[in-house]
Amino acid sequence: MVVYGEVKNDSVKVVFPLNSATYNPSLSNNAASMEKFIDGLIVSEQSGNLDHIAVYGYASPEGPFLVNDNLSNQRCEVIADYISRHAGIPRKNIRTIPERIAWDGLRRLVIRNNATPAREEVLRILDKYIPAACTDAALSDQCLKGLQSIDNGNAYKWMLENLFPELRFSLAIYAYALSDIDSVYLDSDSKVFTGRDVPPPMIGVNEDISLSICSYLEAGVAQSFPPLHRLAIKTNLLYDAALLPNLEVEWRAGYNWSLSLEGGVAWWGKYSDNKSYRLVMFSPEIKRWIRPRAPWRGFYVGLFAGGGFYDFANGGNGYSGEGGMAGLSVGYMWPISRCLSLEAAVGAGYLFTRYKEYKPLDGHHVYQRTKDLNYFGPLKVKFSFVWRLWDLNRTLRKNSKNRVYRKI
C-alpha cells in the first residue's frame, strides 16, 4: 500500500532461446507483451511523468560465468535498442543492467517445485554459494560444478530441461513516481520503508518476473548486497608491538580458498654498542576456509613456507644468518565493520637456519663459528588488523540506491 505518493509502473518479460540474444517475437508471448509495454511507455512519456526506464538481462546457469555475463549484457542491449526504436525514447535514457546468471531465480524455482530431484541437496549447494555466485566468476562456476555432481548429474539434467528455460530473459521496467525521499511505503505487514531504506529498483514487477533477481527477499523488498571483497591487507599487531613492522596481502581465490604473502622488516641497532635487531622475513601461505558463513569469516587451516635473514646482538656475542621454514596454521577471522576484520592464528612446523656467531672486539666483529639449527615447534602467532578491499558488490549496491518502486 502507498501511504504518500502513488507509484505506478509497468514491466515486460522477454524470453530468449538457449545461448541466444536475438529478440524473437514469436517465442512465448513476447510480441503481445512487448506491444502492450511499448503502448504504455509511450503514453507515460507523452504525459511528461516518465521517471525511469531500465532493462535487466539474465542467463540460465549453463556454461561458464563469463560467457553468461556477456550473454546477459547482450540481452539487455537488444531489448533496450528495441524499446528505443519503437517507443521513440533516446537510447541514452534507457539504463541497462546485466544481472548475469539468475542463481537466485533458480533457487526460488527449486523451492516451489517439489518434483526437483535431490531437492534438498540442490538447495544446500545453492545456499552455499548464493549470493556470492551472482557476482563472482569462480564461485559461480563452483556452484555449477556442485549441481552437476549431484546424483550423477540427473538432478542437473532435470533442471536443465524443466527450470532453466524460465531463467533466460530480459526484464524491462518503466516507472513514474514522486520523490524517492518523500515517498513512504508499507508492506503487507505494515512495516514502514522510506526512499532511504528500500534501495532496489526491481520491486515493481510481478512474482513471476522478479523470481530471478539476485539477493532480493521473498516479500519483494530487497536486502542490500553484502560486501564481497576480493583483497585484504593486514598487519600483525603482535609483531608491530615487537618492533617488527609487517604487512600481509591476501587474495581470495574462491569461496573456500585464499592465498597470502606476508613480509616484515626490522632494522634497529647501534653498531658502536654492538646492539643489533635486524630481521627480514617473508612467508607465502595457502588457506582452506572451513565451511565459512561468508567470505573472510570463520575458521581456516593453512599451509605456509617462508624464509629470511637476521642479525641479533645485545652487547655481547652476535648471531647472523639465514633460514627457511614450512608448517601448518589454524586461524579464525571475524568482521568488526563492513570493511574491517580481526584475525587470530597460530602456526607450527619445521625451521632450518645456518648462522655465524661473532664476538665484538676493539670495534670489530670477530668470527667465532658457524652452526646449523633444526627446530620443530611453534613458528608464528598472529593477531592481525584486516582491511578488506575490492568489493565486487559495491556497484550493485550503488546502482540499487536510486529508485523505489511499489510491488504491483
C-alpha positions as CSV (number, residue, x, y, z in Angstrom):
1,M,0.0,0.0,0.0
2,V,1.2,3.5,-0.8
3,V,0.9,5.9,2.1
4,Y,2.2,9.1,0.5
5,G,2.6,9.5,-3.3
6,E,1.3,6.9,-5.7
7,V,3.9,4.9,-7.7
8,K,2.9,3.4,-11.0
9,N,5.0,1.2,-13.2
10,D,4.8,-1.5,-15.8
11,S,7.1,-4.2,-16.9
12,V,7.6,-6.8,-19.6
13,K,9.5,-10.1,-19.6
14,V,11.1,-11.1,-22.9
15,V,12.3,-14.7,-23.1
16,F,15.2,-16.0,-25.2
17,P,16.3,-19.4,-26.5
18,L,19.3,-21.1,-25.1
19,N,22.6,-19.2,-25.9
20,S,20.8,-16.6,-27.9
21,A,20.5,-12.8,-27.5
22,T,18.2,-12.3,-30.6
23,Y,14.8,-10.9,-29.9
24,N,12.2,-13.4,-31.3
25,P,8.6,-12.0,-31.2
26,S,7.2,-15.4,-32.0
27,L,8.7,-17.0,-28.9
28,S,6.3,-17.5,-26.0
29,N,4.2,-14.3,-25.5
30,N,7.0,-11.9,-26.5
31,A,5.1,-10.0,-29.2
32,A,1.9,-9.3,-27.3
33,S,3.7,-8.4,-24.1
34,M,6.1,-6.1,-25.8
35,E,3.4,-4.3,-27.7
36,K,1.4,-3.6,-24.5
37,F,4.6,-2.4,-22.8
38,I,5.5,-0.1,-25.6
39,D,2.0,1.4,-25.8
40,G,2.0,2.1,-22.0
41,L,5.5,3.6,-22.2
42,I,4.5,6.0,-25.0
43,V,1.5,7.2,-23.0
44,S,3.7,7.8,-19.9
45,E,6.3,9.6,-21.9
46,Q,3.8,11.8,-23.6
47,S,2.2,12.7,-20.3
48,G,5.5,14.1,-19.1
49,N,5.6,11.9,-16.0
50,L,8.0,9.2,-17.1
51,D,10.6,8.8,-14.4
52,H,12.8,5.9,-15.2
53,I,13.4,3.1,-17.8
54,A,15.7,0.1,-17.1
55,V,16.4,-3.2,-18.7
56,Y,17.8,-6.1,-16.8
57,G,19.3,-9.1,-18.5
58,Y,19.6,-12.7,-17.2
59,A,21.0,-16.0,-18.2
60,S,20.4,-19.6,-17.1
61,P,23.3,-21.4,-15.4
62,E,24.6,-23.5,-18.3
63,G,28.2,-22.8,-19.1
64,P,30.9,-20.6,-17.6
65,F,30.1,-17.4,-15.7
66,L,31.9,-15.1,-18.2
67,V,30.0,-16.5,-21.1
68,N,26.7,-15.9,-19.4
69,D,27.8,-12.5,-18.2
70,N,28.3,-11.4,-21.8
71,L,25.0,-13.1,-22.8
72,S,23.0,-11.2,-20.2
73,N,24.6,-7.9,-21.3
74,Q,23.7,-8.6,-25.0
75,R,20.1,-9.4,-24.0
76,C,20.0,-6.0,-22.2
77,E,21.2,-4.1,-25.2
78,V,18.9,-5.9,-27.7
79,I,15.8,-5.0,-25.7
80,A,17.0,-1.5,-24.9
81,D,17.6,-0.9,-28.6
82,Y,14.2,-2.3,-29.5
83,I,12.4,-0.1,-26.9
84,S,14.3,3.0,-28.1
85,R,13.3,2.4,-31.8
86,H,9.6,1.6,-31.2
87,A,8.8,4.0,-28.4
88,G,10.9,6.9,-29.6
89,I,12.9,7.1,-26.4
90,P,16.5,8.2,-26.7
91,R,18.8,5.2,-26.1
92,K,20.9,7.1,-23.6
93,N,17.8,7.4,-21.3
94,I,17.4,3.6,-21.0
95,R,19.6,2.1,-18.4
96,T,20.9,-1.4,-18.9
97,I,21.8,-3.7,-16.0
98,P,23.2,-7.1,-16.9
99,E,22.4,-9.4,-13.9
100,R,24.4,-12.3,-15.2
101,I,23.3,-15.8,-14.1
102,A,19.9,-15.9,-12.4
103,W,21.1,-18.1,-9.5
104,D,18.6,-16.7,-7.0
105,G,15.8,-17.3,-9.5
106,L,16.8,-21.0,-9.8
107,R,16.7,-21.3,-6.0
108,R,13.2,-19.9,-5.9
109,L,12.0,-22.2,-8.6
110,V,13.5,-25.2,-6.8
111,I,11.8,-24.2,-3.6
112,R,8.4,-24.0,-5.4
113,N,8.9,-27.3,-7.3
114,N,8.7,-30.3,-5.1
115,A,9.4,-32.6,-8.1
116,T,13.0,-31.4,-8.3
117,P,15.3,-34.5,-8.0
118,A,17.6,-34.4,-4.9
119,R,15.8,-31.2,-4.0
120,E,17.4,-30.8,-0.5
121,E,20.9,-31.4,-1.9
122,V,20.3,-28.9,-4.7
123,L,19.2,-26.3,-2.2
124,R,22.2,-27.0,0.0
125,I,24.6,-26.3,-2.9
126,L,22.7,-23.1,-3.9
127,D,22.6,-21.8,-0.3
128,K,26.3,-22.4,0.0
129,Y,27.1,-20.1,-2.9
130,I,24.3,-17.5,-3.1
131,P,24.5,-14.5,-3.2
132,A,28.3,-14.6,-3.9
133,A,27.8,-16.7,-7.0
134,C,25.7,-13.8,-8.6
135,T,28.8,-11.6,-8.9
136,D,31.9,-13.9,-8.5
137,A,33.0,-16.0,-11.5
138,A,35.0,-18.6,-9.6
139,L,32.1,-19.2,-7.1
140,S,29.5,-19.3,-9.9
141,D,31.5,-22.0,-11.7
142,Q,32.0,-23.9,-8.5
143,C,28.2,-23.8,-7.8
144,L,27.6,-25.1,-11.3
145,K,30.0,-28.0,-10.8
146,G,28.4,-28.8,-7.5
147,L,24.9,-29.1,-9.1
148,Q,26.3,-31.2,-11.9
149,S,27.8,-33.7,-9.4
150,I,24.5,-34.4,-7.6
151,D,23.1,-37.9,-8.3
152,N,25.4,-38.5,-11.2
153,G,24.1,-35.4,-13.0
154,N,20.5,-36.5,-13.0
155,A,19.2,-33.5,-10.9
156,Y,21.1,-31.1,-13.2
157,K,19.7,-32.7,-16.3
158,W,16.2,-32.4,-14.9
159,M,16.6,-28.7,-14.0
160,L,18.2,-28.0,-17.4
161,E,15.0,-29.2,-19.1
162,N,12.3,-28.1,-16.7
163,L,13.6,-25.0,-14.9
164,F,16.4,-23.3,-16.8
165,P,14.2,-22.1,-19.7
166,E,12.4,-19.8,-17.3
167,L,15.7,-18.1,-16.5
168,R,16.7,-16.9,-20.0
169,F,15.1,-13.5,-20.3
170,S,15.3,-9.7,-20.2
171,L,13.1,-7.6,-18.0
172,A,12.2,-4.1,-18.9
173,I,10.5,-1.7,-16.5
174,Y,9.4,1.9,-16.6
175,A,8.0,4.0,-13.7
176,Y,6.9,7.4,-12.7
177,A,6.7,8.5,-9.1
178,L,7.1,11.3,-6.6
179,S,10.4,12.0,-4.9
180,D,12.1,8.9,-3.5
181,I,12.9,10.6,-0.2
182,D,9.4,11.9,0.3
183,S,7.6,8.7,-0.6
184,V,6.7,6.3,2.2
185,Y,5.5,2.7,1.6
186,L,4.0,-0.1,3.7
187,D,4.4,-3.8,3.0
188,S,1.8,-6.4,3.8
189,D,2.8,-6.4,7.5
190,S,2.5,-2.5,7.7
191,K,6.3,-2.1,8.1
192,V,7.3,1.3,7.1
193,F,10.0,1.8,4.4
194,T,11.3,5.1,3.0
195,G,13.2,6.0,0.0
196,R,16.4,5.8,2.0
197,D,15.5,2.4,3.5
198,V,14.5,0.5,0.3
199,P,17.1,0.7,-2.4
200,P,16.3,-1.8,-5.1
201,P,15.0,-0.8,-8.5
202,M,13.2,-4.1,-9.1
203,I,10.2,-4.1,-6.7
204,G,7.7,-3.1,-9.3
205,V,7.5,-6.4,-11.0
206,N,5.2,-9.4,-10.5
207,E,6.4,-12.5,-8.7
208,D,7.0,-14.5,-11.9
209,I,9.3,-11.9,-13.3
210,S,11.1,-11.0,-10.1
211,L,12.0,-14.6,-9.2
212,S,15.5,-14.4,-10.5
213,I,16.7,-11.2,-9.0
214,C,19.8,-11.9,-7.0
215,S,19.8,-11.1,-3.3
216,Y,16.2,-9.9,-3.0
217,L,13.8,-11.0,-0.3
218,E,10.7,-13.2,-0.9
219,A,8.5,-10.3,0.3
220,G,9.5,-8.1,-2.6
221,V,11.6,-5.7,-0.5
222,A,15.3,-6.2,-1.4
223,Q,18.1,-6.6,1.0
224,S,21.3,-4.7,0.3
225,F,24.1,-6.6,-1.4
226,P,26.6,-7.7,1.3
227,P,30.3,-6.9,0.9
228,L,32.1,-9.3,-1.4
229,H,35.8,-8.3,-1.0
230,R,38.5,-9.9,-3.2
231,L,41.5,-8.5,-1.4
232,A,42.7,-7.9,2.2
233,I,45.6,-6.0,3.6
234,K,46.7,-6.9,7.1
235,T,49.2,-6.1,9.8
236,N,50.1,-8.4,12.7
237,L,49.7,-6.3,15.8
238,L,51.8,-8.6,17.9
239,Y,54.8,-8.3,15.5
240,D,54.2,-4.5,15.5
241,A,54.4,-4.5,19.3
242,A,57.7,-6.4,19.0
243,L,59.0,-3.6,16.7
244,L,58.8,-5.7,13.6
245,P,56.8,-3.7,11.1
246,N,54.9,-6.0,8.8
247,L,52.4,-6.2,6.0
248,E,50.3,-9.1,4.6
249,V,48.3,-9.1,1.4
250,E,45.7,-11.9,0.9
251,W,43.7,-12.6,-2.3
252,R,40.5,-14.7,-2.2
253,A,40.8,-17.2,-5.0
254,G,37.4,-18.8,-4.3
255,Y,34.8,-19.3,-1.7
256,N,36.9,-21.7,0.3
257,W,40.5,-20.8,-0.8
258,S,42.8,-17.8,-0.4
259,L,46.4,-17.0,-1.0
260,S,48.5,-14.6,1.1
261,L,52.0,-13.2,1.2
262,E,53.4,-11.8,4.5
263,G,56.6,-9.8,4.9
264,G,58.3,-7.9,7.7
265,V,61.4,-5.8,8.2
266,A,63.1,-4.7,11.5
267,W,66.3,-2.7,11.1
268,W,67.2,-1.4,14.5
269,G,70.5,-1.2,16.4
270,K,73.6,0.7,17.3
271,Y,76.9,-0.5,15.9
272,S,79.1,1.2,18.5
273,D,77.3,-0.6,21.3
274,N,77.1,-3.9,19.4
275,K,73.4,-3.9,19.6
276,S,71.5,-5.2,16.6
277,Y,67.9,-6.2,15.9
278,R,67.7,-6.8,12.2
279,L,65.3,-9.2,10.6
280,V,63.9,-9.5,7.1
281,M,61.3,-12.2,6.6
282,F,58.6,-13.3,4.1
283,S,56.1,-16.1,4.2
284,P,53.6,-17.2,1.5
285,E,50.6,-19.2,2.6
286,I,47.6,-21.0,1.1
287,K,44.4,-21.3,3.2
288,R,41.4,-23.5,3.1
289,W,38.4,-22.0,4.8
290,I,36.2,-24.4,6.7
291,R,32.6,-24.0,5.8
292,P,32.7,-20.2,6.1
293,R,29.5,-18.4,6.9
294,A,30.6,-15.7,4.5
295,P,33.8,-14.7,2.7
296,W,36.5,-13.7,5.1
297,R,34.6,-15.1,8.1
298,G,35.2,-18.2,10.1
299,F,37.9,-20.9,10.6
300,Y,40.7,-21.8,8.2
301,V,43.7,-24.1,8.0
302,G,46.8,-23.1,6.1
303,L,50.0,-24.4,4.6
304,F,52.8,-21.9,4.8
305,A,56.5,-21.6,4.0
306,G,59.0,-18.8,4.3
307,G,62.5,-17.6,4.8
308,G,64.7,-14.6,5.6
309,F,67.9,-13.4,7.3
310,Y,68.7,-11.9,10.6
311,D,71.4,-10.3,12.7
312,F,70.9,-10.3,16.5
313,A,73.2,-8.9,19.2
314,N,72.7,-7.3,22.6
315,G,76.1,-6.0,23.6
316,G,77.8,-9.4,23.7
317,N,78.1,-12.1,21.1
318,G,76.0,-11.7,18.0
319,Y,74.4,-14.1,15.6
320,S,73.9,-13.5,11.9
321,G,72.3,-16.0,9.5
322,E,69.5,-17.0,7.2
323,G,66.9,-19.7,7.3
324,G,63.7,-21.2,5.9
325,M,60.6,-22.8,7.3
326,A,57.4,-24.7,6.5
327,G,54.4,-25.7,8.5
328,L,50.7,-25.7,9.2
329,S,48.5,-23.0,10.7
330,V,45.0,-22.6,12.0
331,G,43.2,-19.3,12.4
332,Y,39.9,-17.5,12.7
333,M,38.7,-14.2,11.2
334,W,35.7,-12.2,12.2
335,P,34.3,-8.8,10.9
336,I,34.1,-5.7,13.0
337,S,32.7,-3.4,10.3
338,R,31.8,-3.5,6.6
339,C,35.5,-3.4,5.5
340,L,37.4,-4.2,8.7
341,S,38.1,-7.5,10.4
342,L,40.3,-9.1,13.1
343,E,42.2,-12.3,12.7
344,A,43.9,-14.7,15.2
345,A,46.1,-17.6,14.1
346,V,48.9,-19.8,15.3
347,G,51.3,-21.9,13.2
348,A,53.8,-24.7,13.8
349,G,56.3,-26.7,11.7
350,Y,59.9,-27.1,10.8
351,L,62.6,-24.4,10.7
352,F,66.2,-24.7,9.5
353,T,68.8,-22.0,10.0
354,R,72.5,-21.6,9.5
355,Y,74.1,-18.8,11.4
356,K,77.5,-17.3,12.2
357,E,78.4,-16.4,15.7
358,Y,80.7,-13.3,16.2
359,K,82.3,-11.5,19.1
360,P,82.8,-7.8,19.4
361,L,86.5,-6.8,19.8
362,D,88.0,-3.4,19.5
363,G,85.2,-2.1,17.4
364,H,85.2,-5.1,15.1
365,H,83.2,-8.3,14.8
366,V,85.4,-11.3,15.1
367,Y,84.0,-14.5,13.6
368,Q,83.7,-17.4,16.1
369,R,82.0,-20.3,14.4
370,T,79.2,-21.5,12.1
371,K,76.3,-23.6,13.3
372,D,73.1,-25.3,12.0
373,L,69.9,-25.4,13.8
374,N,67.0,-27.7,13.1
375,Y,63.8,-26.8,15.0
376,F,60.3,-28.3,15.3
377,G,57.6,-26.4,17.1
378,P,55.7,-23.1,17.1
379,L,56.7,-20.8,14.3
380,K,54.1,-18.0,14.2
381,V,51.5,-16.3,16.2
382,K,49.1,-13.7,14.8
383,F,46.6,-11.2,15.9
384,S,46.0,-9.0,12.9
385,F,44.0,-6.0,11.9
386,V,42.5,-6.6,8.5
387,W,41.3,-4.1,5.9
388,R,39.2,-5.7,3.2
389,L,39.3,-4.1,-0.3
390,W,37.9,-4.5,-3.9
391,D,34.3,-5.1,-3.0
392,L,32.7,-6.8,-6.1
393,N,29.2,-5.9,-4.9
394,R,29.9,-2.2,-4.5
395,T,28.5,-1.3,-7.9
396,L,25.4,-3.3,-7.3
397,R,24.7,-1.5,-4.0
398,K,25.3,1.9,-5.6
399,N,23.0,1.1,-8.5
400,S,20.3,-0.1,-6.2
401,K,20.0,3.2,-4.2
402,N,18.4,5.3,-7.0
403,R,14.8,4.4,-7.1
404,V,12.0,2.9,-5.0
405,Y,9.1,1.1,-6.6
406,R,5.9,-0.4,-5.2
407,K,5.1,-4.1,-5.8
408,I,2.1,-4.4,-8.1
